[in-house]
Amino acid sequence: MHLFVDISSHGFGHLSIAAPALNALADACPKLRLTVRSGLPASKLAQRIRPEFEHIAASSDFGYVMHDALRIDFAATATAYRQAHADWPQRVLDEARFLEIRRPDVVLSNVAYLPLAGAALAGIPALSICSLNWAELFAHYFGREAWAAAIHAQMLAAYRGAAHFIRITPAMPMRDLPNAVDVGPIAAIGQRHDLGLGQDKAVLVALGGIDHRLPVDHWPRLPGVRWLVAGHWQCTHPDALAYEAFGLSFTDLIASVDAIVTKPGYGTFTEAACNGTPVLYLRRDDWPEQDCLIDWLASQGLALEMPAADLEAGHLAGALSTLWCRPPPPRPRPDGAQCAAEIILKTRSSAGMPAIGG
């Protein structure tokens, strides 16, 4: 089986969703041939994707142009979408020819819509998988603009043309996608490591794949708490450590720390809940996906929202103490990856190809 996968490089969350599904698929399909197109570095992809793959270093979507991890550049994003759709039929034709040359059995996208439109034109079965889709977000932000209707229609047509949109738990409503099929949460399970900090507690500070530096240098010292931050921050806080120095994967870090400070994002939230790690989060301004993530984490894990002012000032002692005093709930079972792999195999089988081992 040859699977062509398109993984958005808008942060790392899309990879954290796609990789467990690809790993589960490789377990069920030992002769899997995998081609991955993504703007993420091959080394970052290989940290999560276990089977060998051919990497095409390119991006077919941009999602949103960001000022930083929390703020969208709306003017630049609007311009980018209008440019991307200026000659949409030709872009779709070019994508179809690109896919025809590679002759995959199935196309899987997280969560670009161009490869879905190209696959439909080329007659190749296609699927999408994510907790969000760009059409729903586009309608939220630009739906009232006169120029947006035609672009939104093209986006929806591409998503609707897929055999299924695998809607993982938790996810946005996706009421405009009649081909949506629901599966459970997707999350990697890490291995807990002793970080060598004695009795001190480790708090990971990470706001996702789009860099956003918090002023940890100026946070007050909390006795018995160490802050794990990105090395390139060159943080001068006496209790800060570069998390890269531990040599652990991000999932193993999440499983090994005592709490994480972050923003709402699918990969971090589900991995924190499924690995039993408490979360302090900063709500994003007008990001419609976050509501379903926050509601789910509130019911499945330990989490508290932090006001932006408290996070900037490092006033976290009370919130951390509250989290650490609460009894941990049962950890959710991340069975969505296995279900997604089964859907991929069934899609291939329905196209007239053997479902296992090909």
ABEGO torsion letter per residue (X at the ends): XBBBBBBBABEAAAAAAAAAAAAAAAAABAABBBBBBBABBAAAAAAABABBBBBBBBBABAGBBBABAABBBAAAAAAAAAAAAABAAAAAAAAAAAAAAAGBABBBBOABAAAAAAAAAAGBBBBBBEABBAAAAAAAAAAABAAAAAAAAAAAAAAAABABBBBBOBBBAGAABAABBBBBBBBBBBBBBBAGAEABBBBBBBAEABBBBBBAAABBBBBGBBBBBBAAAGBABAABBBAAAAGBBAAAAAAABABBBBBBBAAAAAAAAAAGBBBBBBBBBGBAAAAAAAAAAAAABBBBBBBAAAAAAGBAAAAAAAAAABBBBBBBBBAAAAAAAAAAAAAAAAAGBBABGX
